[in-house]
């Protein structure tokens, strides 16, 4: 592609900014690692958490690698089913057709591996940094609120900058090598990142909520002991789960949103390059992302408290977020004025930044204990668990309506921004509008560094609080950690809202890419649009709308089965003499093992469901019906994800409001009261919704979209049912049936242990992997 000297230099600057983001992550890590790690007892608890998290990630990696290997081979071979795009042939014009296919096939396969590895690195390194940060936050809380806040937030920022740096690095390198043929490889890059995020989100979510629900139901409700009481056999599994679910899983989730929005932006930008001959449409999104990385560095470093006793952690985090937003907007304006020479691209990305802020505030309203919805749930606990659950459901349902309206208004703004663009035909105008939607998604995730830092801050502070309780730290330190933990619950809910909103915007952008790609292969295939009035398309719409519900059902059932095993195990251990008295240490490793096995069981089956669904619909019903399938999955998935995330967050914070009340069982207030037990039941119902099924729908929606984009050329080229396509449909349906059956199958039993192990526990000896006394 012909670039001006400025554009060539700009690409190298973007690459340099990506590397700078990674360097900033390394710098913050070195800062955090120099902090103190507290007492020997604190390090003992921390080491049990670290070992459990490492063991889970090692087992997860072994489960998913074969699946990744198979898909890598299939992506490479896909170019031998459908030839490379005309742009790829033009890009490698000096080579013979066979060599071009080999280059594109290798490029797609390598990009897929790159996306998967980057997503894995963000999750794994981010989680390990969170584990390193939690004990240092607990140690800092013994002396200073400001230090504890800075360590917690900067530990999370390491993950945020890894997300920024690796996402920008991958997209830029692929574009710099492939040029106008970049979409052939970018699809592989996006698919790799999204698929790994799905694995880590589902596995981490099942793990964390199985342990959390099991620990709470027995510890808080049945035994009336604190959340992180060392006598509870599931307490270490619960703390491990915070890391593998809310750190590793969520980091990979936001990374793939970051990745997919840049992929869709570059694909749609290349469409405009073909229309106008101007390269600026694909340079602009890369510059926007580079500005966002720089702005996140500036904003995240400003997060600090101003008190040694009590402080406003939420205010400090918001200060950093809005600083980054202001820096970003100024940078966008400069690029739009001096490079794009038009205001529409600037308006689109600013609309995305505004959308992120509005989603933040909307999620905060429905999940923060300071506002009416959560306080309404708190009051409903007077009627017991039933009224608590009913009110929480109503809050979740209402919240999703406002979220849809905000997202709809944002897409309408993208339409309005480009509606007056001077083009010859309506079809060309649609391409500009879709580009505007993609820029909105890129703008929304401009502050990814801040968002991931906010999310990781939550489990880091939660783990620190758990370490403090298990290690018996002094009341001043416990109060500081409790304050940080309370804020972390809200920041986690906010980032889930942003992740869901970005998933929908990214899915709409990918939907536009799907239409554009099909039209390039066969202009007549979707010449009349995607008509819901057509019966086959309507059937596709219905099937697509049902997939998120089946996916959520299977993942929630998995949590329920695993939580039941944890409940049985914790009850069994409480019957061991000396456990309740605190003279005998529980076997923490057993609960960790139960959660690990249950989480691994679902990974491949749920991913198979997401991958095979669009293949079956596309080959059996046609490309237009596949478009209906995507529309149904996007709408249904968004509504369901927001409902589950916000209802679960509201139940959780309503429970925390009751726990903050003075304990008075006669007046039915505070911990141990009937109202508190009702709140715990509501929280446990919401746990798999907000931390497993809801967030897992984000990568699922994008897996469905990316698979559809990859197979669209095959469907268009091989229309109609033949022997070959019929065989593929049968095999895909068989894979879906296997996935559903496997997911529903009971996990391996963890029955009662023998008398020798009980005797060993009663004697005080530490089981393998247990926490030493």
KOLKETI-78002 format. One line per 3 residues: number of its first residue (from 1); their letters; for each residue x negated, y, z negated of C-alpha. Coordinates in nm, 2 decimals. Each point is the difference from the previous one (the first is absolute). Layout:
<sites>
NUM	A	X:Y:Z; ... .
</sites>
This chain:
<sites>
1	XXX	0.00:0.00:0.00; -0.12:0.35:0.08; -0.07:0.19:-0.32 .
4	XXX	-0.11:0.36:-0.05; -0.31:0.06:-0.21; 0.23:0.12:-0.28 .
7	XXX	0.20:-0.32:0.01; -0.31:-0.22:0.01; -0.13:0.18:-0.30 .
10	XXX	0.33:-0.02:-0.18; 0.01:-0.38:0.03; -0.34:-0.02:-0.16 .
13	XXX	0.11:0.24:-0.27; 0.31:-0.22:-0.07; -0.23:-0.30:-0.02 .
16	XXX	-0.23:0.19:-0.24; 0.30:0.10:-0.22; 0.10:-0.37:-0.02 .
19	XXX	-0.35:-0.09:-0.12; 0.02:0.30:-0.25; 0.32:-0.14:-0.14 .
22	XXX	-0.17:-0.33:-0.07; -0.31:0.17:-0.14; 0.24:0.20:-0.24 .
25	XXX	0.15:-0.33:-0.11; -0.35:-0.13:-0.08; -0.09:0.32:-0.19 .
28	XXX	0.32:-0.02:-0.21; -0.07:-0.37:-0.07; -0.35:0.08:-0.13 .
31	XXX	0.15:0.27:-0.23; 0.26:-0.24:-0.15; -0.25:-0.28:-0.04 .
34	XXX	-0.22:0.22:-0.22; 0.27:0.04:-0.26; 0.01:-0.20:-0.32 .
37	XXX	0.18:-0.33:-0.03; 0.10:0.01:-0.37; -0.02:-0.27:-0.27 .
40	XXX	-0.09:-0.36:0.03; 0.37:-0.10:-0.05; 0.11:0.24:0.28 .
43	XXX	-0.26:-0.16:0.24; 0.12:-0.34:-0.10; 0.36:0.08:0.10 .
46	XXX	-0.12:0.18:0.31; -0.21:-0.30:0.11; 0.30:-0.23:-0.02 .
49	XXX	0.19:0.24:0.23; -0.29:0.02:0.24; -0.05:-0.37:0.03 .
52	XXX	0.37:-0.06:0.06; 0.02:0.26:0.27; -0.31:-0.13:0.18 .
55	XXX	0.13:-0.35:-0.01; 0.33:0.10:0.15; -0.16:0.19:0.29 .
58	XXX	-0.24:-0.29:0.08; 0.29:-0.24:0.02; 0.20:0.24:0.21 .
61	XXX	-0.28:0.04:0.24; -0.03:-0.37:0.05; 0.38:-0.02:0.06 .
64	XXX	0.02:0.26:0.27; -0.33:-0.05:0.20; 0.13:-0.29:0.20 .
67	XXX	0.31:0.19:0.10; -0.22:0.30:0.11; -0.22:-0.23:0.20 .
70	XXX	0.29:-0.15:0.20; 0.14:0.35:0.08; -0.34:0.13:0.10 .
73	XXX	-0.02:-0.28:0.26; 0.35:0.07:0.12; -0.06:0.37:0.04 .
76	XXX	-0.31:-0.07:0.21; 0.19:-0.25:0.22; 0.29:0.25:0.05 .
79	XXX	-0.19:0.18:0.28; 0.00:-0.33:0.19; 0.38:-0.01:-0.02 .
82	XXX	0.06:0.36:0.10; -0.28:0.19:0.18; -0.16:0.31:-0.16 .
85	XXX	0.18:0.33:0.05; -0.08:0.21:0.31; -0.18:0.25:-0.23 .
88	XXX	-0.23:-0.28:-0.11; -0.07:-0.10:0.35; -0.08:0.37:0.08 .
91	XXX	-0.22:0.04:-0.31; -0.21:-0.30:0.10; 0.02:0.06:0.37 .
94	XXX	-0.36:-0.13:0.07; 0.08:-0.35:-0.12; 0.17:-0.29:0.17 .
97	XXX	0.35:-0.09:-0.13; -0.12:-0.30:-0.20; -0.25:0.21:-0.19 .
100	XXX	0.26:0.27:-0.07; 0.23:-0.26:-0.15; -0.29:-0.13:-0.21 .
103	XXX	-0.09:0.35:-0.13; 0.36:0.09:-0.08; 0.07:-0.34:-0.16 .
106	XXX	-0.32:0.03:-0.22; 0.09:0.36:-0.08; 0.35:-0.08:-0.11 .
109	XXX	-0.13:-0.30:-0.21; -0.29:0.20:-0.16; 0.24:0.30:-0.07 .
112	XXX	0.24:-0.24:-0.17; -0.28:-0.14:-0.22; -0.12:0.36:-0.07 .
115	XXX	0.35:0.10:-0.11; 0.03:-0.30:-0.21; -0.34:0.03:-0.16 .
118	XXX	0.05:0.38:-0.07; 0.34:-0.07:-0.16; -0.16:-0.28:-0.21 .
121	XXX	-0.29:0.23:-0.10; 0.24:0.28:-0.11; 0.20:-0.25:-0.21 .
124	XXX	-0.29:-0.20:-0.15; -0.25:0.29:-0.06; 0.28:0.22:-0.13 .
127	XXX	0.12:-0.26:-0.24; -0.35:-0.07:-0.13; -0.05:0.38:-0.05 .
130	XXX	0.33:0.01:-0.19; -0.12:-0.28:-0.23; -0.32:0.19:-0.06 .
133	XXX	0.19:0.32:-0.07; 0.25:-0.13:-0.25; -0.24:-0.08:-0.28 .
136	XXX	-0.18:0.33:0.05; 0.33:0.19:-0.03; 0.07:-0.19:-0.32 .
139	XXX	-0.34:0.09:-0.13; 0.03:0.37:0.10; 0.34:0.03:-0.16 .
142	XXX	-0.17:-0.04:-0.34; -0.16:0.34:0.04; 0.18:0.21:0.27 .
145	XXX	0.32:0.02:0.20; -0.18:0.19:0.28; -0.27:-0.27:0.04 .
148	XXX	0.26:-0.29:0.00; 0.21:0.18:0.26; -0.30:0.07:0.23 .
151	XXX	-0.13:-0.35:-0.02; 0.34:-0.15:0.07; 0.07:0.22:0.30 .
154	XXX	-0.35:-0.01:0.14; 0.00:-0.38:-0.02; 0.32:0.00:0.21 .
157	XXX	-0.15:0.26:0.23; -0.27:-0.25:0.10; 0.28:-0.22:0.15 .
160	XXX	0.16:0.31:0.16; -0.32:0.10:0.18; -0.07:-0.35:0.11 .
163	XXX	0.34:0.00:0.16; -0.06:0.34:0.17; -0.36:-0.08:0.11 .
166	XXX	0.06:-0.35:0.13; 0.33:0.08:0.18; -0.15:0.30:0.18 .
169	XXX	-0.32:-0.18:0.08; 0.17:-0.30:0.16; 0.24:0.20:0.22 .
172	XXX	-0.27:0.25:0.11; -0.26:-0.27:0.09; 0.25:-0.20:0.20 .
175	XXX	0.11:0.31:0.19; -0.36:0.12:0.07; -0.08:-0.34:0.16 .
178	XXX	0.32:-0.09:0.18; 0.12:0.35:0.10; 0.32:-0.02:0.20 .
181	XXX	0.00:-0.37:-0.05; 0.02:0.05:-0.38; 0.36:-0.13:-0.04 .
184	XXX	-0.11:-0.34:0.11; -0.23:-0.03:-0.30; 0.19:0.24:-0.25 .
187	XXX	0.29:-0.24:-0.02; -0.24:-0.27:-0.13; -0.14:0.25:-0.25 .
190	XXX	0.34:0.10:-0.13; 0.12:-0.36:-0.01; -0.30:-0.12:-0.20 .
193	XXX	0.04:0.27:-0.27; 0.38:-0.05:-0.02; -0.02:-0.37:-0.03 .
196	XXX	-0.26:0.00:-0.28; 0.21:0.27:-0.18; 0.30:-0.23:0.02 .
199	XXX	-0.20:-0.29:-0.15; -0.14:0.22:-0.28; 0.33:0.17:-0.07 .
202	XXX	0.20:-0.32:-0.02; -0.25:-0.20:-0.20; -0.09:0.28:-0.24 .
205	XXX	0.36:0.09:-0.05; 0.11:-0.35:-0.09; -0.30:-0.05:-0.23 .
208	XXX	0.05:0.33:-0.19; 0.37:-0.03:-0.05; 0.01:-0.37:-0.09 .
211	XXX	-0.25:0.08:-0.28; 0.17:0.33:-0.10; 0.36:-0.15:-0.01 .
214	XXX	-0.11:-0.31:-0.19; -0.20:0.20:-0.25; 0.27:0.25:-0.07 .
217	XXX	0.29:-0.24:-0.03; -0.17:-0.21:-0.26; -0.22:0.26:-0.17 .
220	XXX	0.23:0.30:-0.02; 0.34:-0.15:0.00; -0.04:-0.33:-0.18 .
223	XXX	-0.29:0.07:-0.23; 0.03:0.38:-0.04; -0.37:0.06:0.04 .
226	XXX	-0.18:0.28:0.19; -0.06:-0.02:0.37; -0.37:-0.08:-0.01 .
229	XXX	-0.01:-0.19:-0.32; -0.29:-0.25:0.01; 0.22:-0.28:-0.14 .
232	XXX	0.19:-0.01:0.33; -0.15:-0.26:0.23; 0.10:0.19:0.32 .
235	XXX	-0.15:0.34:-0.10; -0.33:-0.05:0.19; 0.19:-0.13:0.31 .
238	XXX	0.22:0.31:-0.03; -0.31:0.23:-0.01; -0.16:-0.19:0.29 .
241	XXX	0.32:0.04:0.20; -0.01:0.38:-0.03; -0.33:-0.01:0.19 .
244	XXX	0.08:-0.26:0.27; 0.35:0.14:0.06; -0.01:0.38:-0.05 .
247	XXX	-0.37:0.05:0.10; -0.10:-0.26:0.25; 0.35:-0.04:0.15 .
250	XXX	0.11:0.36:0.01; -0.34:0.12:0.13; 0.02:-0.24:0.29 .
253	XXX	0.36:0.10:0.06; -0.08:0.37:0.03; -0.31:-0.07:0.20 .
256	XXX	0.20:-0.18:0.27; 0.25:0.29:0.01; -0.29:0.23:0.05 .
259	XXX	-0.14:-0.23:0.27; 0.33:-0.06:0.18; 0.08:0.37:0.02 .
262	XXX	-0.33:0.08:0.17; 0.05:-0.30:0.23; 0.35:0.12:0.11 .
265	XXX	-0.13:0.36:0.02; -0.28:-0.09:0.23; 0.22:-0.23:0.22 .
268	XXX	0.27:0.27:0.04; -0.28:0.26:0.05; -0.14:-0.20:0.28 .
271	XXX	0.34:-0.01:0.16; 0.00:0.38:0.01; -0.36:0.00:0.13 .
274	XXX	0.14:-0.19:0.30; 0.28:0.25:0.05; -0.21:0.32:-0.04 .
277	XXX	-0.37:-0.10:0.06; -0.09:0.18:-0.32; -0.20:-0.19:-0.26 .
280	XXX	0.10:0.22:-0.29; 0.30:-0.22:-0.09; -0.22:-0.27:-0.13 .
283	XXX	-0.28:0.22:-0.15; 0.25:0.19:-0.21; 0.12:-0.30:-0.22 .
286	XXX	-0.36:-0.09:-0.07; -0.08:0.36:-0.10; 0.31:0.01:-0.22 .
289	XXX	-0.12:-0.32:-0.18; -0.35:0.15:-0.05; 0.15:0.31:-0.15 .
292	XXX	0.20:-0.22:-0.24; -0.30:-0.18:-0.12; -0.18:0.33:-0.07 .
295	XXX	0.31:0.14:-0.18; 0.03:-0.31:-0.22; -0.36:0.03:-0.11 .
298	XXX	0.06:0.36:-0.10; 0.33:-0.07:-0.18; -0.08:-0.32:-0.18 .
301	XXX	-0.31:0.16:-0.16; 0.22:0.26:-0.15; 0.20:-0.24:-0.22 .
304	XXX	-0.11:0.04:-0.36; 0.17:0.08:-0.33; -0.04:0.29:-0.23 .
307	XXX	0.04:-0.15:-0.34; -0.18:-0.25:-0.23; 0.32:-0.11:-0.17 .
310	XXX	0.31:0.01:0.22; 0.02:0.13:0.35; 0.22:0.02:0.31 .
313	XXX	-0.14:-0.28:0.22; 0.29:0.03:0.26; -0.07:0.38:0.03 .
316	XXX	-0.37:-0.07:0.06; 0.07:-0.27:0.27; 0.26:0.23:0.17 .
319	XXX	-0.26:0.29:0.00; -0.24:-0.22:0.20; 0.27:-0.12:0.24 .
322	XXX	0.13:0.35:0.08; -0.36:0.13:0.04; -0.06:-0.27:0.26 .
325	XXX	0.33:0.08:0.17; -0.10:0.37:0.03; -0.35:-0.07:0.13 .
328	XXX	0.15:-0.24:0.26; 0.26:0.25:0.13; -0.26:0.27:0.05 .
331	XXX	-0.22:-0.25:0.19; 0.29:-0.11:0.22; 0.08:0.36:0.08 .
334	XXX	-0.36:0.07:0.11; -0.01:-0.31:0.22; 0.34:0.08:0.16 .
337	XXX	-0.09:0.36:0.07; -0.35:-0.04:0.13; 0.01:-0.35:0.16 .
340	XXX	0.36:-0.10:0.08; 0.11:0.36:0.09; 0.36:-0.09:-0.10 .
343	XXX	0.20:0.00:-0.32; 0.20:-0.32:0.05; -0.27:-0.25:-0.10 .
346	XXX	-0.07:0.21:-0.31; 0.37:0.01:-0.09; 0.03:-0.38:0.03 .
349	XXX	-0.29:-0.08:-0.24; 0.12:0.27:-0.25; 0.35:-0.16:0.01 .
352	XXX	-0.18:-0.33:-0.10; -0.17:0.17:-0.30; 0.33:0.16:-0.10 .
355	XXX	0.17:-0.34:0.03; -0.26:-0.16:-0.24; 0.06:0.28:-0.25 .
358	XXX	0.38:-0.03:0.02; -0.02:-0.38:-0.03; -0.23:0.05:-0.31 .
361	XXX	0.26:0.23:-0.16; 0.29:-0.22:0.09; -0.16:-0.31:-0.14 .
364	XXX	-0.10:0.19:-0.31; 0.36:0.11:-0.05; 0.14:-0.35:0.01 .
367	XXX	-0.28:-0.18:-0.20; -0.14:0.26:-0.25; 0.14:-0.01:-0.35 .
370	XXX	0.03:0.38:-0.01; 0.29:0.00:0.25; 0.37:-0.11:-0.01 .
373	XXX	-0.01:-0.33:0.18; -0.24:-0.17:-0.24; 0.17:0.15:-0.30 .
376	XXX	0.33:-0.13:0.12; -0.15:-0.35:0.01; -0.14:0.06:-0.35 .
379	XXX	0.35:0.09:-0.13; 0.15:-0.30:0.17; -0.21:-0.24:-0.21 .
382	XXX	0.25:0.07:-0.28; 0.23:-0.25:0.18; -0.26:-0.27:0.03 .
385	XXX	-0.19:-0.15:0.30; 0.31:-0.01:0.23; 0.06:0.37:-0.01 .
388	XXX	-0.37:0.07:0.02; -0.03:-0.20:0.33; 0.32:0.15:0.14 .
391	XXX	-0.12:0.35:-0.05; -0.34:-0.08:0.14; 0.15:-0.15:0.31 .
394	XXX	0.20:0.32:0.05; -0.30:0.22:-0.04; -0.20:-0.21:0.25 .
397	XXX	0.28:0.01:0.26; 0.04:0.37:-0.02; -0.37:0.07:0.03 .
400	XXX	-0.03:-0.18:0.33; 0.27:0.22:0.15; -0.19:0.32:-0.06 .
403	XXX	-0.33:-0.16:0.11; 0.16:-0.10:0.34; 0.14:0.35:0.04 .
406	XXX	-0.34:0.15:-0.06; -0.17:-0.23:0.25; 0.28:0.06:0.25 .
409	XXX	-0.04:0.37:-0.04; -0.37:-0.03:0.06; 0.04:-0.20:0.32 .
412	XXX	0.26:0.26:0.11; -0.26:0.27:-0.06; -0.24:-0.18:0.22 .
415	XXX	0.27:-0.01:0.27; 0.07:0.37:-0.04; -0.37:0.09:0.01 .
418	XXX	-0.06:-0.16:0.34; 0.35:0.03:0.15; -0.09:0.33:0.17 .
421	XXX	-0.33:-0.12:0.13; -0.02:0.08:0.38; 0.01:-0.34:0.17 .
424	XXX	0.17:-0.11:0.32; 0.21:-0.29:-0.12; 0.18:-0.13:-0.31 .
427	XXX	-0.21:-0.32:0.00; -0.32:0.21:-0.03; 0.15:0.21:-0.27 .
430	XXX	0.07:-0.32:-0.20; -0.37:-0.08:0.01; -0.08:0.34:-0.15 .
433	XXX	0.26:-0.05:-0.27; -0.13:-0.34:-0.09; -0.35:0.15:-0.02 .
436	XXX	0.14:0.26:-0.24; 0.14:-0.27:-0.22; -0.34:-0.18:0.00 .
439	XXX	-0.17:0.33:-0.10; 0.26:0.03:-0.28; -0.11:-0.34:-0.13 .
442	XXX	-0.37:0.10:0.02; 0.08:0.32:-0.18; 0.19:-0.19:-0.27 .
445	XXX	-0.30:-0.21:-0.07; -0.25:0.28:0.03; -0.03:-0.01:-0.38 .
448	XXX	-0.06:-0.37:-0.02; -0.30:0.04:-0.22; 0.21:0.18:-0.25 .
451	XXX	0.29:-0.24:0.03; -0.21:-0.31:-0.05; -0.18:0.16:-0.29 .
454	XXX	0.34:0.07:-0.17; 0.11:-0.35:0.05; -0.32:-0.17:-0.13 .
457	XXX	0.00:0.24:-0.29; 0.31:-0.17:-0.13; -0.13:-0.36:-0.05 .
460	XXX	-0.34:0.14:-0.12; 0.17:0.19:-0.28; 0.24:-0.29:-0.07 .
463	XXX	-0.30:-0.24:-0.03; -0.18:0.25:-0.22; 0.30:0.01:-0.23 .
466	XXX	0.01:-0.38:-0.01; -0.37:-0.02:-0.09; 0.05:0.26:-0.27 .
469	XXX	0.29:-0.20:-0.16; -0.18:-0.34:0.02; -0.32:0.15:-0.13 .
472	XXX	0.18:0.18:-0.29; -0.13:0.36:0.08; 0.08:0.29:-0.22 .
475	XXX	0.33:0.19:0.03; -0.14:0.31:0.16; -0.15:-0.20:0.29 .
478	XXX	0.32:-0.21:0.03; 0.21:0.32:0.03; -0.22:0.14:0.28 .
481	XXX	0.02:-0.33:0.19; 0.38:-0.02:-0.06; 0.04:0.36:0.15 .
484	XXX	-0.21:-0.10:0.30; 0.19:-0.32:0.05; 0.34:0.17:-0.01 .
487	XXX	-0.11:0.23:0.28; -0.14:-0.29:0.20; 0.34:-0.16:0.01 .
490	XXX	0.14:0.30:0.19; -0.30:0.03:0.23; 0.04:-0.36:0.10 .
493	XXX	0.37:0.06:0.09; -0.09:0.32:0.19; -0.26:-0.18:0.22 .
496	XXX	0.24:-0.28:0.06; 0.24:0.26:0.14; -0.26:0.15:0.22 .
499	XXX	-0.11:-0.35:0.12; 0.36:-0.09:0.09; 0.06:0.33:0.18 .
502	XXX	-0.32:-0.03:0.19; 0.09:-0.35:0.10; 0.32:0.12:0.16 .
505	XXX	-0.17:0.28:0.18; -0.27:-0.23:0.12; 0.26:-0.26:0.11 .
508	XXX	0.19:0.26:0.20; -0.33:0.10:0.16; -0.08:-0.36:0.08 .
511	XXX	0.36:-0.04:0.13; -0.08:0.29:0.24; -0.32:-0.17:0.10 .
514	XXX	0.20:-0.32:0.07; 0.23:0.19:0.23; -0.29:0.17:0.18 .
517	XXX	-0.20:-0.32:0.04; 0.29:-0.19:0.15; 0.08:0.29:0.23 .
520	XXX	-0.36:0.00:0.13; 0.01:-0.37:0.07; 0.35:0.00:0.16 .
523	XXX	0.17:0.35:0.04; 0.34:-0.18:0.04; -0.01:-0.22:-0.31 .
526	XXX	0.13:0.28:-0.23; 0.11:0.24:0.26; 0.34:0.03:-0.17 .
529	XXX	-0.14:0.02:-0.35; 0.08:-0.25:-0.27; 0.37:-0.03:0.01 .
532	XXX	0.17:-0.12:-0.32; 0.32:-0.06:0.20; -0.17:-0.29:0.18 .
535	XXX	0.09:-0.32:-0.19; -0.36:-0.14:0.02; -0.14:0.32:-0.14 .
538	XXX	0.25:0.01:-0.28; -0.09:-0.36:-0.09; -0.36:0.11:-0.01 .
541	XXX	0.10:0.29:-0.22; 0.18:-0.23:-0.25; -0.29:-0.24:-0.02 .
544	XXX	-0.25:0.28:-0.05; 0.21:0.15:-0.28; 0.02:-0.34:-0.17 .
547	XXX	-0.37:-0.07:-0.01; -0.09:0.24:-0.28; 0.27:-0.15:-0.22 .
550	XXX	-0.13:-0.36:0.06; -0.35:0.12:-0.06; 0.10:0.17:-0.33 .
553	XXX	0.20:-0.29:-0.12; -0.29:-0.24:0.05; -0.25:0.22:-0.18 .
556	XXX	0.24:0.08:-0.29; 0.07:-0.37:-0.05; -0.37:-0.07:0.00 .
559	XXX	-0.04:0.25:-0.29; 0.30:-0.16:-0.18; -0.15:-0.35:0.02 .
562	XXX	-0.34:0.11:-0.11; 0.14:0.21:-0.28; 0.20:-0.30:-0.12 .
565	XXX	-0.32:-0.20:-0.03; -0.18:0.28:-0.18; 0.30:0.03:-0.25 .
568	XXX	-0.03:-0.38:-0.07; -0.37:0.02:-0.05; 0.01:0.30:-0.23 .
571	XXX	0.28:-0.15:-0.21; -0.20:-0.33:-0.02; -0.31:0.18:-0.13 .
574	XXX	0.20:0.20:-0.25; 0.09:-0.33:-0.16; -0.37:-0.09:-0.06 .
577	XXX	-0.08:0.06:-0.37; -0.20:0.31:-0.06; 0.09:0.19:0.33 .
580	XXX	0.26:0.23:-0.16; -0.21:0.05:-0.31; -0.29:0.11:0.22 .
583	XXX	-0.25:-0.26:-0.13; 0.00:-0.20:0.33; -0.07:0.15:0.34 .
586	XXX	0.24:-0.09:0.28; -0.11:-0.17:0.32; 0.01:0.31:0.23 .
589	XXX	-0.15:-0.19:0.29; 0.31:-0.23:0.04; 0.23:0.29:0.07 .
592	XXX	-0.25:0.15:0.25; -0.01:-0.34:0.17; 0.38:-0.02:0.03 .
595	XXX	0.03:0.35:0.15; -0.29:-0.07:0.24; 0.15:-0.32:0.14 .
598	XXX	0.34:0.15:0.04; -0.12:0.30:0.18; -0.22:-0.20:0.25 .
601	XXX	0.29:-0.23:0.09; 0.20:0.28:0.17; -0.27:0.17:0.21 .
604	XXX	0.00:-0.19:0.32; 0.37:-0.08:0.00; 0.12:0.36:-0.03 .
607	XXX	-0.26:0.12:0.26; 0.12:-0.27:0.24; 0.36:0.13:-0.04 .
610	XXX	-0.11:0.35:0.09; -0.21:-0.11:0.30; 0.23:-0.25:0.16 .
613	XXX	0.33:0.19:-0.03; -0.07:0.25:0.29; -0.15:-0.28:0.21 .
616	XXX	0.32:-0.21:-0.02; 0.23:0.30:0.07; -0.21:0.14:0.28 .
619	XXX	-0.04:-0.32:0.19; 0.36:-0.13:-0.06; 0.19:0.33:0.04 .
622	XXX	-0.22:0.23:0.21; -0.20:0.32:-0.05; 0.30:0.22:-0.05 .
625	XXX	0.14:-0.22:-0.27; -0.35:0.01:-0.16; 0.04:0.38:-0.01 .
628	XXX	0.33:-0.05:-0.18; -0.17:-0.24:-0.24; -0.27:0.26:-0.08 .
631	XXX	0.27:0.27:-0.06; 0.19:-0.23:-0.24; -0.32:-0.10:-0.19 .
634	XXX	-0.11:0.37:-0.04; 0.33:0.13:-0.13; 0.09:-0.30:-0.23 .
637	XXX	-0.36:-0.02:-0.13; -0.02:0.37:-0.09; 0.34:0.00:-0.18 .
640	XXX	-0.09:-0.31:-0.19; -0.36:0.10:-0.09; 0.10:0.34:-0.14 .
643	XXX	0.29:-0.15:-0.20; -0.22:-0.26:-0.16; -0.30:0.23:-0.07 .
646	XXX	0.21:0.27:-0.16; 0.24:-0.22:-0.19; -0.30:-0.19:-0.15 .
649	XXX	-0.19:0.32:-0.09; 0.31:0.15:-0.16; 0.06:-0.31:-0.21 .
652	XXX	-0.36:-0.01:-0.11; -0.01:0.37:-0.11; 0.34:-0.03:-0.18 .
655	XXX	-0.16:-0.28:-0.21; -0.30:0.22:-0.07; 0.23:0.28:-0.12 .
658	XXX	0.15:-0.24:-0.25; -0.34:-0.12:-0.11; -0.10:0.37:-0.07 .
661	XXX	0.30:0.04:-0.24; -0.05:-0.03:-0.38; 0.05:-0.37:-0.09 .
664	XXX	0.32:-0.02:-0.20; 0.18:-0.33:0.03; 0.30:0.12:-0.20 .
667	XXX	0.06:0.28:0.25; -0.09:-0.23:0.29; -0.30:0.21:0.12 .
670	XXX	-0.36:-0.07:0.09; -0.20:-0.32:0.06; 0.17:-0.32:-0.12 .
673	XXX	0.36:0.15:0.01; 0.28:-0.16:0.21; -0.03:0.31:0.23 .
676	XXX	-0.37:-0.08:0.05; 0.08:-0.36:0.08; 0.25:0.11:0.26 .
679	XXX	-0.26:0.24:0.14; -0.25:-0.29:0.02; 0.25:-0.22:0.19 .
682	XXX	0.06:0.29:0.24; -0.37:0.04:0.05; -0.06:-0.37:0.06 .
685	XXX	0.28:0.00:0.26; -0.16:0.30:0.17; -0.36:-0.14:-0.02 .
688	XXX	0.01:-0.23:0.31; 0.20:0.27:0.18; -0.24:0.29:-0.04 .
691	XXX	-0.33:-0.18:0.00; 0.06:-0.31:0.22; 0.28:0.00:0.25 .
694	XXX	0.04:0.38:0.05; -0.36:0.09:0.08; -0.06:-0.32:0.20 .
697	XXX	0.27:0.12:0.25; -0.24:0.28:0.11; -0.26:-0.23:0.16 .
700	XXX	0.27:-0.24:0.11; 0.18:0.26:0.21; -0.33:0.10:0.17 .
703	XXX	-0.10:-0.36:0.06; 0.33:-0.05:0.18; -0.06:0.31:0.21 .
706	XXX	-0.36:-0.08:0.08; 0.08:-0.36:0.10; 0.27:0.14:0.23 .
709	XXX	-0.24:0.24:0.16; -0.25:-0.28:0.06; 0.25:-0.24:0.15 .
712	XXX	0.20:0.26:0.20; -0.21:-0.05:0.32; 0.04:-0.38:-0.03 .
715	XXX	0.38:0.03:-0.03; 0.03:0.24:0.29; -0.22:-0.21:0.22 .
718	XXX	0.16:-0.33:-0.08; 0.37:0.09:-0.02; 0.25:-0.27:-0.02 .
721	XXX	-0.01:-0.34:-0.17; -0.25:-0.25:0.16; -0.16:-0.32:-0.13 .
724	XXX	-0.29:0.20:-0.14; 0.19:0.27:-0.17; 0.26:-0.26:-0.13 .
727	XXX	-0.28:-0.20:-0.16; -0.14:0.32:-0.16; 0.34:0.09:-0.14 .
730	XXX	0.05:-0.35:-0.14; -0.34:0.01:-0.17; 0.06:0.35:-0.14 .
733	XXX	0.34:-0.11:-0.14; -0.17:-0.30:-0.15; -0.26:0.23:-0.16 .
736	XXX	0.28:0.22:-0.14; 0.18:-0.30:-0.15; -0.33:-0.13:-0.15 .
739	XXX	-0.06:0.35:-0.15; 0.34:0.02:-0.17; -0.01:-0.36:-0.12 .
742	XXX	-0.36:0.04:-0.14; 0.10:0.33:-0.18; 0.30:-0.16:-0.16 .
745	XXX	-0.19:-0.31:-0.12; -0.07:-0.01:-0.37; -0.35:0.09:-0.12 .
748	XXX	-0.22:-0.27:-0.15; 0.12:-0.08:-0.35; -0.18:0.13:-0.30 .
751	XXX	0.16:-0.21:-0.26; -0.09:-0.04:-0.37; -0.36:-0.09:-0.07 .
754	XXX	-0.11:-0.30:-0.19; -0.05:-0.02:-0.37; -0.38:0.02:0.03 .
757	XXX	0.02:0.35:0.17; 0.25:0.12:-0.26; -0.23:-0.13:-0.28 .
760	XXX	-0.30:0.18:0.17; 0.20:0.32:0.00; 0.11:-0.04:-0.35 .
763	XXX	-0.36:-0.05:-0.11; -0.10:0.34:0.15; -0.22:-0.13:0.28 .
766	XXX	0.02:0.20:0.31; 0.13:-0.18:0.31; -0.19:0.04:0.33 .
769	XXX	0.05:0.35:0.13; 0.17:0.11:-0.33; -0.09:0.31:-0.19 .
772	XX	-0.25:-0.07:-0.28; 0.11:0.08:-0.35 .
</sites>
